[in-house]
Amino acid sequence: MKKPKKKDWLKAKGYLHITNRINISNERGKINKLVKNPSLVAKHAFCPLFHKKITERRYKVISYTEKGTAVRNHSKFDKKGKKVSTKKIRPIHYATHIDAQIYSYYSSEILQKKYESELIKNSHLSECILAYRRIKIDNSKSHKNNIHFAKEIFDEIKSKDECVAFAFDIENFFSSLNHKHLKKAWCQLLDTKSLPPDHYNIFKSITNFSYINLNDLRVNPISYDEKKLSENRKMGTQAFFSSIHEFRKKINDGELRIYKNQFLDKDKKICGIPQGLAISAMLANLYLFEFDKEMYNEISIKFRGIYRRYSDDIAIVCPLEHKNEIESIVEKKLKKYHLNISSGKTEICRFKRNTNGLLDSYGIKKIKDEEIEIEGIPLKYLGFEFNGRKILIKSKNLSKFYRRMKYAIKSKAKRIKILKEKNLLTEVPIYKRKIYRSYTDKGSRSKKIIAKISRLEKNDITGIFEYKIKKKDRKYWGNFIGYAYRASKIMGDKSIKRQVRNHKKILKKTLKKYFG
């Protein structure tokens, strides 16, 4: 029997940064000498991170009427009565290529191993912490994902005649982590009174971090200086700058600004860590290690319930009589760790069997400071909805898939129109195969493919622009339809598969709209 291949912590990153990309095959030895030498890591000067914002448009439930009807909108009113957008803005930071390898090594080879060894001492606690870990499926080489974790919660509910289920969300999780508590948890894991010099240097780099706004490097709202990037590539540098000296000169000349960590707590003190680094996920789990212990003791042992945490999503299933007590416990214990519940995202559902023995769900909502139960409101957890009988993919995620599909086709049609006008072409290839692979069941499975990359190039003899196709081996990871099919199989519920049964019709209709 083949021994399973060990996951390599050393990974090449494709993005552009301050410094050049790393060639793993040529530079593995050099990187190992740095990251595995504590004295070198202790002296290492970490570069500023790059910062960008990922914005997600959301058409979400903002309130309920007295009759229990959901009110949806793209905006809501905050506590001060000011109208604010419901769109989600997620700040992402990423490190230079060599810094990323240091974070990756210390995360997976040092902290994660020590963390897992602590969890082995308490197998029941290990079952409660789900995110950023490789948890094997019984009698399989594969590992569990969010589908398996959601199924465990739904199966627990199905096994009860009556219960209450909670889905809490921690507000601004990564950007709210208290530095003092993080350092203390880090020391406890290493079993030291203070952090060793190499660990302390990493700690400083992620708490007192500096960053460059990626938009500051753009020459216009949508693109970077392609001429400059092309010159750098000719010199053998895959980066925004030809050298670190050029980068420093731009900073000294005031052409580029470096920002400092701007995450603040309620007392205006600096807090939080950047989301997007290879070590951020590990530190998030480490930060809540003691919290997880306390919650397991309270929920699983004291109240005979089930407690699960997937990053900043907390799920609890317990007897109905403990409902109010559990809400209070979660809120108080999170405050102890300088965190808060995001009240707008809290899901509370009561499940009860009817006279026919079927489970019914009742969403518990607050209307004018009074709690009411609305029949049929499902529990939403890790991208799924469960109403006691059917498991479905969240309607928001399904809408996002169709929105992206339509936008991709619309953008393709727009590009083709511009190319026709610019280069006086009568026909431009559409490459429908790629569209079908991305948005239908034809691309539902992961596999190795030969990708056809086309470029519009000028023929030196005729002077006419023509398409030249190059073939390249690539790994294709499947698509949303494949995810839906897998979820339907793992959950054992055909309702999920039925949700996407019209995806081909919608695709063909959209193609007809833009291409005739």
Helices and strands as residue ranges (DSSP letters): H 24-35, H 38-43, E 49-56, E 60-64, E 70-73, E 75-77, E 83-85, E 88-94, H 97-105, I 106-111, H 112-120, H 123-126, H 146-158, E 162-169, G 174-176, H 179-190, H 197-207, E 210-213, G 214-217, E 218-220, E 223-224, H 226-234, H 244-252, E 259-260, H 280-287, H 289-295, I 296-302, E 306-310, E 313-318, G 320-322, H 323-336, G 343-345, E 347-353, E 359-367, E 370-375, E 379-381, E 384-386, E 391-393, H 395-423, H 432-439, G 441-443, E 447-458, E 465-476, H 480-491, H 495-499, H 503-515
